[in-house]
């Protein structure tokens, strides 16, 4: 008898979960609670409970010394990463290409009583020459082209094009001692993602790993 591996189950489940979220959950406003935060999730906005990467990155961010530091929450979605950072005393700016995400995250920070600046932006475009001590991003990391704003939270392009564009632009938005933290799945070609940043002159280190549903292992990358 052949046993089905957890990796095989994940490869089956991931597209099904993505399809469920895109076709059903992403069309209705819902309420949820994550890490002590009461959140509304608007249609097309990435749901932090359906995909474990948000909580993993948020908990990692919460472990850092952020008091008084400038923090950019890239692709804020529901705003959960920025909420973790603001709760630790960071001065948070959050951006997203999806205007629904900006509205959603703003409502969630108001509910939490935290002061966060929100800007609609495609990556760094609307940030001019602003620099940050830390940039955190839960990027789209499935290698597939996106066709809608909802899909842009999941799919990075066939060759991780969105991540490559982020890597090219990010250096000029980091303070002299600044760094980037990303979370990605070890089920993808993580070496290709790391190579993108090394090609832009960054040092990349896997500083934490954690499993979530179907025992998928996520890795946090520190990039500087």
Phi and psi in degrees as a GROMACS rama.xvg file:
@    title "Ramachandran Plot"
@    xaxis  label "Phi"
@    yaxis  label "Psi"
@TYPE xy
-93.5158  124.415  UNK-2
-82.7841  141.966  UNK-3
-87.0014  124.12  UNK-4
-75.5505  157.503  UNK-5
-63.7327  -33.2  UNK-6
-63.857  -40.2274  UNK-7
-65.2517  -42.1215  UNK-8
-60.4032  -40.2807  UNK-9
-62.923  -43.0137  UNK-10
-64.3519  -29.0312  UNK-11
-76.8302  -44.1852  UNK-12
-73.3723  -36.6836  UNK-13
-58.2305  -50.4124  UNK-14
-65.7192  -31.7329  UNK-15
-66.6695  -43.5485  UNK-16
-64.5201  -43.111  UNK-17
-61.8302  -42.0573  UNK-18
-65.4511  -39.7695  UNK-19
-60.8219  -48.0312  UNK-20
-63.7081  -43.2789  UNK-21
-68.9443  -37.035  UNK-22
-92.7865  -19.5993  UNK-23
-128.218  -64.3612  UNK-24
-64.6166  -32.1722  UNK-25
-75.8352  1.63811  UNK-26
-106.438  0.922827  UNK-27
-135.286  140.321  UNK-28
-72.7805  133.311  UNK-29
-132.089  162.76  UNK-30
-113.079  143.974  UNK-31
-152.335  169.215  UNK-32
-131.705  126.037  UNK-33
-134.758  123.148  UNK-34
52.2236  37.5379  UNK-35
87.7484  -1.16972  UNK-36
-103.209  130.951  UNK-37
-87.5509  119.809  UNK-38
-120.952  141.726  UNK-39
-99.4454  141.063  UNK-40
-119.601  111.631  UNK-41
-83.0832  159.432  UNK-42
-53.0285  139.543  UNK-43
77.8567  -1.61644  UNK-44
-94.9758  134.033  UNK-45
-55.3486  127.347  UNK-46
-93.6755  118.153  UNK-47
-71.1227  -9.52648  UNK-48
-94.1735  -26.0749  UNK-49
-76.3065  -25.3138  UNK-50
-129.11  118.827  UNK-51
-73.9015  -8.94022  UNK-52
-62.7957  -34.7025  UNK-53
-62.9288  -47.2789  UNK-54
-67.6954  -37.9176  UNK-55
-62.537  -46.6769  UNK-56
-66.7781  -40.4796  UNK-57
-60.6944  -43.8745  UNK-58
-66.3474  -34.4369  UNK-59
-66.5974  -46.4471  UNK-60
-57.3795  -41.1261  UNK-61
-64.3027  -22.6011  UNK-62
-80.1704  -8.61377  UNK-63
-90.046  157.877  UNK-64
-83.7516  102.437  UNK-65
-114.317  -0.518993  UNK-66
-56.4094  120.747  UNK-67
78.0569  -0.503523  UNK-68
-87.4013  149.513  UNK-69
-82.7337  131.79  UNK-70
-132.935  127.927  UNK-71
-108.246  119.775  UNK-72
-95.0781  96.9215  UNK-73
-79.9907  133.872  UNK-74
60.6381  57.0536  UNK-75
-61.3357  -31.2065  UNK-76
60.2041  -121.744  UNK-77
-71.5503  -13.08  UNK-78
93.395  4.74666  UNK-79
-62.4945  -37.729  UNK-80
-67.5389  -43.641  UNK-81
-62.1759  -34.6434  UNK-82
-65.3665  -43.5843  UNK-83
-57.1895  -45.8372  UNK-84
-67.2344  -43.5979  UNK-85
-64.3371  -36.0046  UNK-86
-64.2288  -25.6295  UNK-87
-90.9239  5.34796  UNK-88
96.7222  9.38941  UNK-89
-76.5379  155.474  UNK-90
-93.3298  102.803  UNK-91
-100.551  131.287  UNK-92
-114.796  135.947  UNK-93
-127.127  136.313  UNK-94
-128.78  155.4  UNK-95
-160.034  146.587  UNK-96
-74.2922  -21.0316  UNK-97
-93.1385  115.007  UNK-98
-61.4016  -28.3447  UNK-99
-64.5222  -36.6884  UNK-100
-66.0228  -41.1342  UNK-101
-60.8886  -44.8054  UNK-102
-62.829  -45.125  UNK-103
-61.5807  -51.5982  UNK-104
-63.7708  -38.2905  UNK-105
-62.4882  -43.3468  UNK-106
-62.0296  -39.6125  UNK-107
-69.583  -35.8441  UNK-108
-71.2674  -33.5769  UNK-109
-63.8468  -44.0647  UNK-110
-59.254  -38.9692  UNK-111
-80.4004  -9.9009  UNK-112
71.5642  31.4344  UNK-113
-115.865  140.861  UNK-114
-94.0508  109.645  UNK-115
-132.58  137.99  UNK-116
-88.3485  132.299  UNK-117
-118.6  135.927  UNK-118
-138.018  128.79  UNK-119
-74.9082  122.738  UNK-120
-158.596  141.659  UNK-121
-85.4753  101.99  UNK-122
51.1501  -120.418  UNK-123
-95.7497  2.44475  UNK-124
-54.938  -42.5027  UNK-125
-87.9623  6.36241  UNK-126
-98.3468  2.24046  UNK-127
51.9346  -126.029  UNK-128
-105.846  20.9823  UNK-129
-66.87  144.64  UNK-130
-124.344  155.518  UNK-131
-136.123  150.152  UNK-132
-72.8927  -32.6647  UNK-133
-146.4  132.98  UNK-134
-114.739  122.869  UNK-135
-113.655  137.783  UNK-136
-147.3  127.876  UNK-137
-99.1803  86.7985  UNK-138
-77.7296  159.539  UNK-139
-65.6069  128.794  UNK-140
-130.317  4.56974  UNK-141
-80.8354  129.873  UNK-142
-77.7889  80.8303  UNK-143
-156.142  147.612  UNK-144
-72.1487  143.207  UNK-145
-98.3726  146.612  UNK-146
-113.088  -14.9567  UNK-147
-137.577  168.223  UNK-148
-62.1562  -38.4667  UNK-149
-62.5671  -42.4334  UNK-150
-66.9837  -26.5619  UNK-151
-65.883  -15.9353  UNK-152
-78.8035  -12.9427  UNK-153
-114.388  -38.7551  UNK-154
-109.34  130.583  UNK-155
-100.227  3.55298  UNK-156
96.6457  158.097  UNK-157
-57.8009  -35.9814  UNK-158
-114.488  33.8224  UNK-159
56.2574  42.1792  UNK-160
-61.2317  -38.5041  UNK-161
-65.9679  -40.926  UNK-162
-66.0183  -38.8553  UNK-163
-63.5822  -39.7151  UNK-164
-67.023  -40.663  UNK-165
-58.9577  -46.3405  UNK-166
-61.1088  -40.6308  UNK-167
-64.5077  -36.9377  UNK-168
-90.0602  -19.9997  UNK-169
-71.6421  -30.6311  UNK-170
-56.0309  -41.621  UNK-171
-77.0145  0.630429  UNK-172
-116.852  12.2895  UNK-173
-103.507  139.887  UNK-174
-66.7778  166.147  UNK-175
-52.1528  -37.2353  UNK-176
-106.277  18.8175  UNK-177
-75.4691  163.048  UNK-178
-146.835  167.051  UNK-179
-116.179  140.971  UNK-180
-123.413  130.366  UNK-181
-125.422  154.794  UNK-182
-123.837  130.835  UNK-183
-140.717  161.251  UNK-184
-86.3515  141.304  UNK-185
-75.9569  -3.98076  UNK-186
-77.2148  -17.7504  UNK-187
-90.7504  -177.769  UNK-188
-82.5568  78.4708  UNK-189
-64.4374  -29.6905  UNK-190
-62.4659  -35.1366  UNK-191
-66.3124  -40.0578  UNK-192
-65.0593  -45.8433  UNK-193
-60.922  -39.1129  UNK-194
-63.5841  -34.6457  UNK-195
-57.7289  -46.5965  UNK-196
-72.4998  -38.8684  UNK-197
-62.317  -34.0913  UNK-198
-65.9503  -20.4251  UNK-199
-96.3643  9.6716  UNK-200
88.1717  14.6157  UNK-201
-91.2748  153.084  UNK-202
-93.7485  130.495  UNK-203
-121.111  131.525  UNK-204
-135.638  134.144  UNK-205
-84.2784  111.339  UNK-206
-103.479  -12.8981  UNK-207
-159.149  148.662  UNK-208
-134.765  149.126  UNK-209
-155.158  143.323  UNK-210
-96.5489  150.655  UNK-211
-139.5  -149.565  UNK-212
-45.3357  141.021  UNK-213
56.0284  23.0178  UNK-214
59.9175  26.5595  UNK-215
-65.5774  134.863  UNK-216
-99.7143  126.704  UNK-217
-106.155  146.885  UNK-218
-121.234  137.99  UNK-219
-95.8035  127.682  UNK-220
-106.101  130.351  UNK-221
-100.593  128.363  UNK-222
-127.657  125.566  UNK-223
